[in-house]
């Protein structure tokens, strides 16, 4: 993660992990709410 005064950026090598974490949260939402919060 790179942080500057005007933005927060996830570096390319960290993006697969970020996607995996987001998918886990989305799967949890679908299981509990019967819909995806990403929609």
Buried (B, 14 or more C-beta within 10 A) or exposed (E): EEEEEEEEEEEEEEEEEEEEEEEEEBEEBEEEEEEEEEE
